[in-house]
């Protein structure tokens, strides 16, 4: 499926500063990488908190996706209202000579194009280049999102521009750079990132980047 017709696009086009953490979360982690929650504990919490759209983005692993999908189906069969879960993974890449993280969202979980990134460790060589990561995500039917653009040694403006040139679909606009106990987006940097992404016609996402026991914290 072409990235410009991806069904997740319609959801991401509604993302704003108030979407996270109560409605959407497109960046969080489980024990399948460096998080603290078991996958089923995370999806139960997300459902209890009333999230409507969710993606779990473990580093170089999509192992949490199927168990969570199975649980969600069981709950729907019981008539429960539960979040929509999109496949996700956080992939290391080199962009403008800088090590960055790329969120792969809404891809085919077992697609061969992402196999090199889906075994727990960062890729090496050609596969580590941001253009290779972006191409692999698109081949697997997903969207490529530049994670937390304001966290790197290269300025977010240069990185966002470079990502746009390579065909990235968007960037993580709403993020807690201050890493507060309860997630809250950082006004000055997030607003600047949002503007730059919007001016380039790119999607904007939000996420807590939770590694702990509470999805509303870092």
C-alpha positions as a Markdown table, in Angstrom:
| # | Residue | x | y | z |
|---|---|---|---|---|
| 1 | Unk | 0.0 | 0.0 | 0.0 |
| 2 | Unk | 1.4 | 3.4 | -0.9 |
| 3 | Unk | 2.3 | 5.5 | 2.2 |
| 4 | Unk | 0.1 | 8.4 | 1.0 |
| 5 | Unk | -2.9 | 6.1 | 1.1 |
| 6 | Unk | -2.1 | 4.5 | 4.5 |
| 7 | Unk | -5.2 | 4.2 | 6.8 |
| 8 | Unk | -3.1 | 5.6 | 9.7 |
| 9 | Unk | -2.6 | 8.9 | 7.9 |
| 10 | Unk | -6.2 | 9.9 | 8.6 |
| 11 | Unk | -5.6 | 9.4 | 12.3 |
| 12 | Unk | -2.3 | 11.2 | 12.4 |
| 13 | Unk | -3.8 | 14.2 | 10.6 |
| 14 | Unk | -6.0 | 14.8 | 13.7 |
| 15 | Unk | -3.0 | 14.8 | 16.2 |
| 16 | Unk | -2.5 | 17.9 | 18.2 |
| 17 | Unk | -0.9 | 19.0 | 21.5 |
| 18 | Unk | -3.8 | 17.6 | 23.5 |
| 19 | Unk | -3.9 | 14.2 | 21.9 |
| 20 | Unk | -1.4 | 12.6 | 24.2 |
| 21 | Unk | -1.4 | 10.9 | 26.7 |
| 22 | Unk | -5.2 | 10.5 | 27.1 |
| 23 | Unk | -6.3 | 9.8 | 23.5 |
| 24 | Unk | -3.3 | 8.7 | 21.3 |
| 25 | Unk | 0.1 | 7.2 | 22.1 |
| 26 | Unk | 2.4 | 6.3 | 19.2 |
| 27 | Unk | 5.6 | 5.8 | 21.1 |
| 28 | Unk | 6.0 | 3.5 | 24.1 |
| 29 | Unk | 7.9 | 0.4 | 25.2 |
| 30 | Unk | 7.5 | -3.0 | 26.8 |
| 31 | Unk | 9.9 | -5.6 | 28.2 |
| 32 | Unk | 10.4 | -6.7 | 24.6 |
| 33 | Unk | 13.0 | -4.0 | 24.5 |
| 34 | Unk | 13.9 | -1.6 | 27.4 |
| 35 | Unk | 10.4 | -1.0 | 28.9 |
| 36 | Unk | 9.1 | -2.2 | 32.3 |
| 37 | Unk | 5.7 | -3.5 | 31.3 |
| 38 | Unk | 4.8 | -6.9 | 29.9 |
| 39 | Unk | 2.9 | -6.5 | 26.6 |
| 40 | Unk | -0.4 | -7.6 | 28.1 |
| 41 | Unk | 0.0 | -5.3 | 31.1 |
| 42 | Unk | 0.6 | -2.4 | 28.7 |
| 43 | Unk | -2.4 | -3.0 | 26.5 |
| 44 | Unk | -4.7 | -3.5 | 29.6 |
| 45 | Unk | -3.5 | -0.2 | 31.0 |
| 46 | Unk | -4.0 | 1.6 | 27.6 |
| 47 | Unk | -7.5 | 0.2 | 27.4 |
| 48 | Unk | -8.3 | 1.1 | 31.1 |
| 49 | Unk | -7.0 | 4.7 | 30.4 |
| 50 | Unk | -9.4 | 5.0 | 27.4 |
| 51 | Unk | -6.8 | 5.4 | 24.7 |
| 52 | Unk | -8.3 | 5.2 | 21.2 |
| 53 | Unk | -5.2 | 4.8 | 19.1 |
| 54 | Unk | -1.9 | 3.1 | 20.1 |
| 55 | Unk | 1.4 | 1.9 | 18.8 |
| 56 | Unk | 4.0 | 0.1 | 20.9 |
| 57 | Unk | 7.4 | 0.9 | 19.5 |
| 58 | Unk | 10.0 | -1.4 | 21.1 |
| 59 | Unk | 13.5 | -1.0 | 19.9 |
| 60 | Unk | 14.2 | -3.4 | 17.0 |
| 61 | Unk | 11.3 | -5.7 | 18.0 |
| 62 | Unk | 7.7 | -6.2 | 17.1 |
| 63 | Unk | 7.3 | -9.2 | 19.4 |
| 64 | Unk | 4.7 | -7.5 | 21.6 |
| 65 | Unk | 2.3 | -6.8 | 18.7 |
| 66 | Unk | 0.5 | -10.2 | 18.2 |
| 67 | Unk | -0.1 | -11.0 | 21.9 |
| 68 | Unk | -1.7 | -7.5 | 22.3 |
| 69 | Unk | -3.8 | -8.0 | 19.2 |
| 70 | Unk | -5.0 | -11.3 | 20.4 |
| 71 | Unk | -6.0 | -9.8 | 23.8 |
| 72 | Unk | -7.8 | -6.9 | 22.0 |
| 73 | Unk | -9.8 | -9.4 | 19.8 |
| 74 | Unk | -10.9 | -11.3 | 22.9 |
| 75 | Unk | -12.1 | -8.0 | 24.5 |
| 76 | Unk | -13.9 | -6.9 | 21.4 |
| 77 | Unk | -15.6 | -10.3 | 21.2 |
| 78 | Unk | -16.8 | -9.7 | 24.8 |
| 79 | Unk | -18.3 | -6.4 | 23.6 |
| 80 | Unk | -15.6 | -4.2 | 25.3 |
| 81 | Unk | -14.4 | -0.9 | 23.8 |
| 82 | Unk | -10.7 | -1.1 | 23.3 |
| 83 | Unk | -8.0 | 0.9 | 21.5 |
| 84 | Unk | -7.0 | 0.4 | 17.9 |
| 85 | Unk | -3.5 | -1.0 | 17.9 |
| 86 | Unk | -1.1 | -0.3 | 15.1 |
| 87 | Unk | 2.2 | -2.2 | 14.6 |
| 88 | Unk | 5.2 | -0.3 | 15.7 |
| 89 | Unk | 9.0 | -0.5 | 16.1 |
| 90 | Unk | 11.8 | 2.0 | 16.9 |
| 91 | Unk | 14.7 | 1.6 | 14.6 |
| 92 | Unk | 18.2 | 3.2 | 14.8 |
| 93 | Unk | 19.5 | 5.0 | 11.7 |
| 94 | Unk | 22.1 | 7.4 | 10.6 |
| 95 | Unk | 20.7 | 10.7 | 9.2 |
| 96 | Unk | 23.1 | 13.6 | 8.3 |
| 97 | Unk | 25.9 | 11.7 | 10.1 |
| 98 | Unk | 23.8 | 11.6 | 13.3 |
| 99 | Unk | 22.4 | 8.5 | 15.0 |
| 100 | Unk | 18.6 | 9.0 | 15.2 |
| 101 | Unk | 15.6 | 6.9 | 15.9 |
| 102 | Unk | 12.9 | 6.2 | 13.4 |
| 103 | Unk | 9.4 | 5.1 | 14.3 |
| 104 | Unk | 8.0 | 2.5 | 12.0 |
| 105 | Unk | 4.2 | 2.6 | 12.3 |
| 106 | Unk | 1.4 | 0.5 | 10.7 |
| 107 | Unk | 3.6 | -2.0 | 8.8 |
| 108 | Unk | 3.0 | -5.7 | 8.1 |
| 109 | Unk | 4.5 | -7.2 | 11.3 |
| 110 | Unk | 6.3 | -10.2 | 9.6 |
| 111 | Unk | 7.3 | -8.5 | 6.4 |
| 112 | Unk | 10.7 | -9.6 | 5.2 |
| 113 | Unk | 11.8 | -6.0 | 4.4 |
| 114 | Unk | 12.1 | -5.2 | 8.1 |
| 115 | Unk | 13.7 | -8.5 | 9.2 |
| 116 | Unk | 17.2 | -7.0 | 9.5 |
| 117 | Unk | 15.8 | -4.4 | 12.0 |
| 118 | Unk | 13.5 | -6.8 | 13.9 |
| 119 | Unk | 15.9 | -9.0 | 15.9 |
| 120 | Unk | 16.8 | -6.9 | 18.9 |
| 121 | Unk | 19.9 | -5.0 | 17.7 |
| 122 | Unk | 20.6 | -2.1 | 15.4 |
| 123 | Unk | 21.5 | -2.9 | 11.8 |
| 124 | Unk | 25.0 | -2.3 | 10.5 |
| 125 | Unk | 26.4 | -1.0 | 7.2 |
| 126 | Unk | 24.1 | 0.1 | 4.4 |
| 127 | Unk | 21.0 | -1.0 | 6.3 |
| 128 | Unk | 21.8 | 1.6 | 9.0 |
| 129 | Unk | 21.4 | 4.5 | 6.6 |
| 130 | Unk | 18.2 | 6.5 | 7.1 |
| 131 | Unk | 17.2 | 6.1 | 3.5 |
| 132 | Unk | 17.5 | 2.3 | 3.8 |
| 133 | Unk | 15.3 | 2.3 | 6.9 |
| 134 | Unk | 12.7 | 4.5 | 5.3 |
| 135 | Unk | 12.6 | 2.4 | 2.1 |
| 136 | Unk | 12.3 | -0.8 | 4.2 |
| 137 | Unk | 9.4 | 0.6 | 6.3 |
| 138 | Unk | 7.6 | 1.7 | 3.1 |
| 139 | Unk | 8.2 | -1.7 | 1.5 |
| 140 | Unk | 6.6 | -3.3 | 4.5 |
| 141 | Unk | 3.6 | -1.0 | 4.1 |
| 142 | Unk | 4.3 | 1.3 | 7.0 |
| 143 | Unk | 4.9 | 5.0 | 7.7 |
| 144 | Unk | 8.4 | 6.3 | 8.6 |
| 145 | Unk | 8.4 | 8.9 | 11.4 |
| 146 | Unk | 11.5 | 10.8 | 12.8 |
| 147 | Unk | 11.3 | 10.2 | 16.6 |
| 148 | Unk | 11.8 | 13.1 | 19.0 |
| 149 | Unk | 13.6 | 15.4 | 16.5 |
| 150 | Unk | 14.8 | 17.7 | 19.3 |
| 151 | Unk | 16.9 | 15.2 | 21.2 |
| 152 | Unk | 19.9 | 14.9 | 18.9 |
| 153 | Unk | 23.3 | 16.6 | 18.5 |
| 154 | Unk | 22.2 | 17.9 | 15.1 |
| 155 | Unk | 19.5 | 20.5 | 15.2 |
| 156 | Unk | 15.9 | 19.4 | 14.6 |
| 157 | Unk | 15.5 | 21.8 | 11.6 |
| 158 | Unk | 18.4 | 20.1 | 9.7 |
| 159 | Unk | 17.2 | 16.6 | 10.6 |
| 160 | Unk | 13.6 | 17.3 | 9.6 |
| 161 | Unk | 14.6 | 18.8 | 6.3 |
| 162 | Unk | 16.9 | 15.8 | 5.6 |
| 163 | Unk | 14.1 | 13.3 | 6.6 |
| 164 | Unk | 11.7 | 15.1 | 4.2 |
| 165 | Unk | 14.2 | 14.8 | 1.4 |
| 166 | Unk | 14.4 | 11.1 | 1.9 |
| 167 | Unk | 10.7 | 10.6 | 1.8 |
| 168 | Unk | 9.9 | 10.3 | 5.5 |
| 169 | Unk | 6.2 | 10.6 | 6.2 |
| 170 | Unk | 6.4 | 12.7 | 9.4 |
| 171 | Unk | 8.0 | 13.4 | 12.7 |
| 172 | Unk | 7.2 | 13.2 | 16.4 |
| 173 | Unk | 5.9 | 16.7 | 17.1 |
| 174 | Unk | 4.5 | 16.4 | 20.6 |
| 175 | Unk | 7.1 | 15.1 | 23.1 |
| 176 | Unk | 8.2 | 15.6 | 26.7 |
| 177 | Unk | 11.8 | 16.8 | 26.4 |
| 178 | Unk | 11.9 | 17.6 | 30.1 |
| 179 | Unk | 10.9 | 14.0 | 31.0 |
| 180 | Unk | 8.5 | 15.0 | 33.7 |
| 181 | Unk | 6.9 | 12.4 | 36.1 |
| 182 | Unk | 3.6 | 12.9 | 34.2 |
| 183 | Unk | 4.0 | 13.5 | 30.5 |
| 184 | Unk | 3.5 | 17.0 | 29.2 |
| 185 | Unk | 4.8 | 18.3 | 25.9 |
| 186 | Unk | 7.6 | 20.9 | 25.9 |
| 187 | Unk | 6.0 | 24.1 | 24.4 |
| 188 | Unk | 8.8 | 26.0 | 22.7 |
| 189 | Unk | 10.6 | 23.2 | 21.0 |
| 190 | Unk | 7.5 | 21.2 | 20.2 |
| 191 | Unk | 5.7 | 24.1 | 18.6 |
| 192 | Unk | 8.8 | 24.9 | 16.5 |
| 193 | Unk | 9.0 | 21.2 | 15.4 |
| 194 | Unk | 5.3 | 21.1 | 14.6 |
| 195 | Unk | 5.5 | 24.2 | 12.4 |
| 196 | Unk | 8.5 | 22.9 | 10.5 |
| 197 | Unk | 6.8 | 19.5 | 9.9 |
| 198 | Unk | 3.5 | 21.2 | 8.9 |
| 199 | Unk | 5.3 | 23.6 | 6.5 |
| 200 | Unk | 6.9 | 20.6 | 4.7 |
| 201 | Unk | 3.6 | 18.8 | 4.5 |
| 202 | Unk | 4.6 | 16.1 | 6.9 |
| 203 | Unk | 2.5 | 14.2 | 9.4 |
| 204 | Unk | 2.9 | 15.0 | 13.1 |
| 205 | Unk | 2.7 | 12.3 | 15.8 |
| 206 | Unk | 2.7 | 12.3 | 19.6 |
| 207 | Unk | 3.9 | 9.7 | 22.2 |
| 208 | Unk | 5.0 | 9.4 | 25.8 |
| 209 | Unk | 8.1 | 7.3 | 25.1 |
| 210 | Unk | 7.2 | 5.4 | 28.2 |
| 211 | Unk | 9.7 | 3.0 | 29.6 |
| 212 | Unk | 8.2 | 2.7 | 33.1 |
| 213 | Unk | 5.1 | 1.3 | 34.7 |
| 214 | Unk | 2.8 | 4.2 | 33.8 |
| 215 | Unk | 1.9 | 5.1 | 30.2 |
| 216 | Unk | 1.4 | 8.7 | 31.2 |
| 217 | Unk | 5.1 | 9.1 | 32.2 |
| 218 | Unk | 8.5 | 8.6 | 30.6 |
